[in-house]
Amino acid sequence: MKITEQDIQKQIKEFLTLTGWFVVKNNTVGIYVKARDTYIKNPARGLPDLTAIKAGRVVMIEVKRKGNKQSPDQLYFERNWTEHGGEYLLVYNLEEVIIKLK
């Protein structure tokens, strides 16, 4: 069975929650409109998968499977977020999160 980005996101969210972080799974896909059988794009294009906060530290976390790359919108978001002093993690597994958040 191949592990998906959603599987990795779930692992990260569960771990961070257990270690005292408040974690929000961001809607990065958009909204499905059944009547039109289509999605309305998320207006916050490039928004990372997870937002985590603990003791005033806010971290945006983009989760990818090995070999996958950020989209141009995700790169744009990361650049703007970090230029404004935000913390942004691009991770491929839970272990990277644990190491980078120390």
PyMOL commands that set and color helices and strands:
alter all, ss='L'
color gray80, all
select helices_A, chain A and resi 5-18+34-36+72-83+94-100
alter helices_A, ss='H'
color red, helices_A
select strands_A, chain A and resi 22-25+31-33+38-40+50-54+57-63+87-91
alter strands_A, ss='S'
color yellow, strands_A
deselect
rebuild
show_as cartoon
